[in-house]
Amino acid sequence: MGQCWRPSSWSVPRRHSPLPPALVVLVAAVLAPAAAWAHADLHPGGGLVAGFLHPITGLDHVVAMVAVGLWGAVLGPPALWLLPLAFPPVMALGGLLALLGVPLPGVEVGIALSGLVMGLMVLFELRPPLWLAALLVASFAVFHGHAHGAELPAGAHPLLYSLAFVIATGLLHLVGILLGEARRWPGGRALVRLAGAGVALVGLWFLERALA
């Protein structure tokens, strides 16, 4: 029988030492640029720099990328690494489709849904079968990649730009994994679920904007 769709038990985590200060500093450093609005092209005409900054200067991208790592942490191994590893290459494929001029309907809706759905997965600690979780994450990756590719700045080198936004995405996944590790400490599980609720709310807000 496959795994059931159910929230995990409400067990009280064992007492551990406080969160390492280095973890807090790393998370804050990577998420600092996320205050910008979605898809704000603040660095036109670049290659590596523009590609790296594009995902982390769009709030809709940031919350979804972090949610991939968070959900992987909730699911635990092997999903902990499989989901973050599956997302970037499929996202790169979506970016290639955009660079080739292949249209993809509902990109903004798909991006908004990625935050909403994965945020809810983290909030309610839902545990679908691994293949279904990977398929869901990969499906959302196509939309994010297409948006990145379609917004290639004039004069930017496509390969360098694509490589950079894949690297930035991987770092955001890592932030999500590190945040998910807070589950090991007292109160950490509630903090992770609260982060999932925040991601879902941001996704819902962007969905409303996309459908307006």
C-alpha positions as CSV (number, residue, x, y, z in Angstrom):
1,M,0.0,0.0,0.0
2,G,1.2,3.5,-0.8
3,Q,1.7,6.2,1.8
4,C,-1.4,8.0,3.0
5,W,-2.1,11.7,2.7
6,R,-2.1,12.6,6.4
7,P,-0.5,15.2,8.7
8,S,2.3,13.7,10.8
9,S,1.7,13.2,14.5
10,W,1.7,16.1,16.9
11,S,4.6,14.6,19.0
12,V,6.6,17.0,21.1
13,P,10.2,17.2,19.8
14,R,13.0,16.4,22.1
15,R,15.0,19.2,23.7
16,H,18.1,20.3,21.8
17,S,20.5,23.2,21.8
18,P,19.4,26.6,20.4
19,L,19.6,27.3,16.7
20,P,23.3,28.0,15.7
21,P,23.9,31.7,15.1
22,A,25.6,30.9,11.8
23,L,22.3,29.4,10.5
24,V,20.4,32.5,11.4
25,V,23.0,34.7,9.7
26,L,23.0,32.6,6.5
27,V,19.2,32.6,6.2
28,A,19.0,36.4,6.7
29,A,21.8,37.1,4.2
30,V,20.2,35.1,1.4
31,L,16.6,36.3,2.1
32,A,17.5,40.0,2.5
33,P,16.8,40.9,-1.2
34,A,13.4,39.3,-1.1
35,A,11.7,42.5,-0.1
36,A,11.6,43.6,-3.7
37,W,8.5,43.0,-5.8
38,A,8.1,40.1,-8.1
39,H,9.9,40.2,-11.4
40,A,11.5,43.6,-10.7
41,D,14.3,43.8,-13.3
42,L,16.7,45.8,-11.2
43,H,19.9,44.7,-13.1
44,P,19.2,44.9,-16.9
45,G,21.8,43.9,-19.4
46,G,23.7,41.5,-17.3
47,G,24.7,37.9,-17.5
48,L,25.8,36.1,-14.3
49,V,24.8,39.0,-12.1
50,A,21.4,39.5,-13.6
51,G,20.6,35.8,-13.7
52,F,21.6,35.4,-10.0
53,L,19.7,38.3,-8.8
54,H,16.5,37.7,-10.8
55,P,15.2,34.8,-8.6
56,I,16.0,36.5,-5.3
57,T,14.5,39.9,-6.2
58,G,11.1,38.3,-6.9
59,L,9.1,37.5,-3.8
60,D,6.9,35.0,-5.6
61,H,10.1,33.1,-6.7
62,V,11.8,33.4,-3.3
63,V,8.9,31.9,-1.3
64,A,8.4,29.0,-3.7
65,M,12.1,28.1,-3.8
66,V,12.4,28.2,0.0
67,A,9.2,26.1,0.2
68,V,10.8,23.4,-1.9
69,G,13.5,23.0,0.8
70,L,11.1,23.3,3.6
71,W,8.8,20.6,2.3
72,G,11.8,18.4,1.6
73,A,12.8,18.8,5.3
74,V,9.2,18.0,6.4
75,L,9.2,14.8,4.3
76,G,12.8,13.9,5.3
77,P,15.2,11.7,3.3
78,P,15.3,11.0,0.4
79,A,12.8,13.8,-0.4
80,L,15.0,16.2,1.6
81,W,17.5,16.1,-1.3
82,L,15.5,14.8,-4.2
83,L,13.1,17.7,-4.3
84,P,15.7,20.4,-4.3
85,L,17.8,18.5,-6.8
86,A,14.8,17.9,-9.2
87,F,13.7,21.5,-9.3
88,P,16.7,23.3,-10.9
89,P,17.2,21.1,-14.0
90,V,13.5,21.1,-14.8
91,M,13.4,24.9,-14.3
92,A,16.3,25.2,-16.7
93,L,14.3,23.3,-19.2
94,G,11.4,25.8,-18.8
95,G,13.8,28.6,-19.3
96,L,15.1,27.0,-22.5
97,L,11.5,26.8,-23.8
98,A,11.1,30.5,-23.2
99,L,14.4,31.3,-24.9
100,L,13.2,29.3,-27.9
101,G,10.0,31.2,-28.0
102,V,7.8,28.3,-27.0
103,P,4.7,29.8,-25.2
104,L,3.5,28.4,-21.9
105,P,0.0,29.5,-20.8
106,G,-0.7,30.6,-17.3
107,V,2.9,31.2,-16.2
108,E,2.0,33.7,-13.5
109,V,-0.9,31.5,-12.2
110,G,1.4,28.5,-12.1
111,I,4.1,30.4,-10.1
112,A,1.5,31.7,-7.6
113,L,0.0,28.2,-7.2
114,S,3.5,26.8,-6.5
115,G,3.8,29.0,-3.4
116,L,0.2,28.4,-2.3
117,V,0.3,24.6,-2.8
118,M,3.8,24.0,-1.3
119,G,3.1,26.3,1.5
120,L,0.0,24.3,2.4
121,M,2.0,21.1,2.2
122,V,4.4,22.5,4.8
123,L,1.7,24.0,7.0
124,F,-0.3,20.7,7.2
125,E,2.8,18.5,7.0
126,L,1.2,16.5,4.1
127,R,3.2,13.5,3.0
128,P,2.2,12.2,-0.5
129,P,4.2,9.4,-2.2
130,L,7.7,10.5,-3.1
131,W,7.0,10.3,-6.9
132,L,4.0,12.5,-6.6
133,A,5.8,15.1,-4.5
134,A,8.6,15.1,-7.1
135,L,6.2,15.4,-10.0
136,L,4.4,18.3,-8.3
137,V,7.6,20.2,-7.7
138,A,8.9,19.5,-11.2
139,S,5.6,20.8,-12.7
140,F,6.0,24.1,-10.8
141,A,9.6,24.3,-11.8
142,V,8.6,24.6,-15.5
143,F,6.6,27.8,-14.8
144,H,9.4,29.4,-12.8
145,G,12.0,28.6,-15.4
146,H,9.8,29.9,-18.3
147,A,9.4,33.2,-16.4
148,H,13.1,33.5,-15.9
149,G,13.9,32.7,-19.5
150,A,11.2,35.1,-20.9
151,E,12.6,38.0,-18.8
152,L,16.2,37.6,-20.1
153,P,17.6,41.2,-20.1
154,A,18.6,42.7,-23.5
155,G,22.3,42.0,-24.1
156,A,22.5,39.2,-21.5
157,H,24.3,36.0,-22.3
158,P,21.6,33.3,-22.2
159,L,23.9,30.5,-21.0
160,L,25.5,32.6,-18.2
161,Y,22.1,34.0,-17.2
162,S,20.5,30.6,-17.0
163,L,23.4,29.1,-15.1
164,A,23.2,31.9,-12.6
165,F,19.5,31.7,-11.9
166,V,19.8,27.9,-11.4
167,I,22.6,28.5,-8.8
168,A,20.5,31.2,-7.0
169,T,17.6,28.8,-7.0
170,G,19.7,26.0,-5.5
171,L,20.8,28.4,-2.7
172,L,17.2,29.3,-1.9
173,H,16.4,25.6,-1.7
174,L,19.3,25.3,0.7
175,V,17.8,28.1,2.8
176,G,14.6,26.2,3.0
177,I,16.4,23.0,4.1
178,L,18.2,24.9,6.8
179,L,15.0,26.5,8.0
180,G,13.4,23.1,8.0
181,E,16.2,21.8,10.3
182,A,14.6,24.1,13.0
183,R,12.2,21.1,13.5
184,R,15.0,19.6,15.6
185,W,14.8,22.3,18.2
186,P,12.0,23.1,20.8
187,G,9.3,25.1,19.0
188,G,11.0,24.5,15.7
189,R,8.2,22.4,14.3
190,A,5.7,25.2,14.9
191,L,8.1,27.7,13.3
192,V,8.3,25.6,10.2
193,R,4.6,25.3,9.9
194,L,4.2,29.0,10.4
195,A,6.7,29.6,7.6
196,G,4.5,27.3,5.4
197,A,1.5,29.4,6.3
198,G,3.4,32.5,5.3
199,V,4.4,31.0,2.0
200,A,0.8,30.0,1.3
201,L,-0.5,33.5,2.0
202,V,2.0,35.0,-0.3
203,G,1.1,32.5,-3.0
204,L,-2.6,33.3,-2.5
205,W,-1.9,37.0,-2.8
206,F,0.0,36.5,-6.1
207,L,-2.7,34.2,-7.4
208,E,-5.3,36.9,-6.8
209,R,-3.1,39.4,-8.7
210,A,-2.6,36.9,-11.5
211,L,-6.3,36.2,-11.9
212,A,-7.3,39.9,-11.6
